Amino acid sequence: MTGVRTLLAFGAAAAAITLTVSLGNWQVRRADEKLALQTQWDRAERASATVVTNANLDAVAAGLPLRVSLRGRYLFEHEVWLDNRSMEGRPGLMQIAPLRLVDGTVVLVNRGFAPRDPRDRARLPGVARPAGDVTVEGLAVAQTSRVLQLGENAPSEVRQPAVWQNLDFDAFERASGLKVVRWIVQQTDAGDDGLLRSWPRLSSGVDKHRGYALQWYSLAALIAVLTVIFGARALRGRRPIPSRPDDRNRD
C-alpha cells in the first residue's frame, strides 16, 4: 500500500511540474507575440502613409496595421464615445467619429482620449469638432481595444452622442444607418482639439509576462526538488533493515 501511495505522489508531482512548465511557456509565448506585434506596429508607423480611397479598401484591410491618410468630412452627428478607458493614468472616454471620404466611403476614426469630468460622470468631454473637409493621418487597425462588457450597447443607441462600452461595426451601422469599412483608423497626427493621442505600446506588458514565466518555472523547479528529496526518503524507508549477527545467534 505504501508503494501505491508513493507512485501516486510521484504521478501528482510529475503532473504539477508539467502544468507549471506549460504555464511558464505560455507566458513566454505571450511576451514573444507582443514583441512581434510591437515590431509590426513600429514598422507600420515609420512607413509612408497610404492614401485611402474606395479603390484600395481591400488592400488596406489585408495590410493591417497600416499607416494611412484620409481626406473627408466628419459626420459628428453619428459619433460614439467608448467608456471606461484610461490614458496617462486618467479615466475617461474615447471619441469614435465616422469620416466620409470625398468618394463617399465612410471610415471610423478613433480621434483620441478625453478625461472624464470628475464632478459629473454623465457629462461628455468638451472637444473641438472641425467642420468641412479635413486630412487625417493615423494607423489603420482591425479594432479598438476592448473592455469587459455586461450586456449590449443597445440601451445607449437611442441617445446622441451614444456612449458604448465597445465598438461593434454591425451595431454602429444599425444605429447610424451608415455603411462603414470593417477597420478603424487610430489617429496619430497632432491637433488642438482637446483630445489625447498618447497611444499605449503593445509591448508594455512584456516584462510582466516574463516575470510570471519565471514564477512558474521556479515553482516547477521547487516541486522537482521536493519530489527528489521526499522520494529519496521514502525509498530509504522501504529498504529492509539487515539483521545483526547476535540476532542470528539468538535464534
Residue pairs with C-beta under 8 A, 6 or more apart in sequence:
2 234
2 238
3 238
6 231
6 234
6 235
9 227
9 230
9 231
9 234
10 227
10 231
13 223
13 224
13 226
13 227
16 220
16 223
17 220
17 223
17 224
17 227
20 216
20 217
20 219
20 220
20 223
21 216
21 217
21 220
23 216
24 212
24 213
24 214
24 215
24 216
24 217
24 220
25 213
27 209
27 210
27 212
27 213
27 216
28 209
28 210
28 213
30 209
31 205
31 206
31 209
31 210
31 213
34 202
34 203
34 205
34 206
34 209
35 203
35 206
37 202
37 203
38 201
38 202
38 203
40 65
41 65
41 139
41 202
44 65
44 66
44 67
44 139
45 67
45 139
45 188
46 67
47 66
47 67
48 67
49 67
49 68
49 69
49 137
50 56
50 60
50 63
50 66
50 67
50 68
50 69
51 68
51 69
51 70
51 71
52 60
52 68
52 69
52 70
52 101
52 105
52 107
52 140
53 101
53 103
53 105
54 101
54 103
54 104
54 105
57 105
57 181
60 66
60 68
60 140
60 181
60 183
61 181
61 182
61 183
64 140
64 141
64 142
64 183
65 139
65 140
65 141
66 139
66 140
67 137
67 138
67 139
67 140
68 137
68 138
68 139
68 140
68 185
69 135
69 136
69 137
70 99
70 101
70 107
70 109
70 135
70 136
70 137
70 138
70 185
71 101
71 102
71 133
71 134
71 135
71 136
72 99
72 100
72 101
72 102
72 105
72 107
72 133
72 134
72 136
73 99
73 100
73 132
73 133
73 134
74 97
74 98
74 99
74 100
74 109
74 129
74 130
74 134
75 97
75 98
75 99
75 100
75 106
75 176
75 178
76 97
76 129
77 160
78 97
78 98
78 160
78 172
78 175
78 176
78 178
79 95
79 96
79 97
79 98
79 160
79 161
79 162
80 95
80 96
80 97
80 161
80 162
80 163
80 164
80 167
80 172
81 93
81 94
81 95
81 96
81 124
81 161
81 162
81 163
81 164
82 93
82 94
82 96
82 144
82 163
82 164
82 165
82 166
82 167
83 93
83 163
83 164
83 165
84 91
84 147
84 165
85 91
85 92
85 93
85 94
85 113
85 145
85 147
86 92
87 113
87 196
87 198
87 200
88 196
88 198
90 115
90 116
91 115
91 116
92 113
92 114
92 115
92 116
92 125
93 113
93 114
93 116
93 124
93 125
93 163
94 110
94 111
94 112
94 113
94 114
94 144
95 110
95 111
95 112
95 114
95 125
95 127
95 195
96 108
96 109
96 110
96 111
96 144
96 167
96 184
97 108
97 109
97 111
97 129
98 106
98 107
98 108
98 109
98 176
98 178
98 180
99 106
99 107
99 108
99 109
99 134
99 136
99 185
100 106
101 107
102 133
105 181
106 178
106 179
106 180
106 181
107 180
107 181
107 183
107 184
107 185
108 167
108 169
108 172
108 180
108 181
108 184
108 185
109 136
109 138
109 184
109 185
109 187
110 138
110 144
110 184
110 185
110 186
110 187
111 127
111 187
111 193
111 195
112 187
112 193
112 195
112 196
112 197
113 195
113 196
113 197
113 198
114 125
114 127
114 194
114 195
114 196
115 125
115 196
116 125
117 123
117 125
124 161
124 163
125 194
126 194
127 193
127 194
127 195
128 191
128 192
128 193
128 194
129 193
130 193
136 185
136 187
136 189
137 187
137 188
137 189
138 185
138 186
138 187
138 188
138 189
139 185
139 186
139 188
140 183
140 184
140 185
140 186
141 183
141 184
141 185
141 186
142 183
142 184
143 167
143 183
143 184
144 166
144 167
144 184
144 186
146 166
147 165
147 166
148 165
149 165
149 166
150 165
152 171
153 162
153 164
153 165
153 166
153 168
153 171
154 171
156 162
156 163
156 164
157 171
157 174
157 175
162 175
164 171
167 184
169 180
169 182
172 178
172 180
173 179
173 180
186 199
187 197
188 197
188 199
190 197
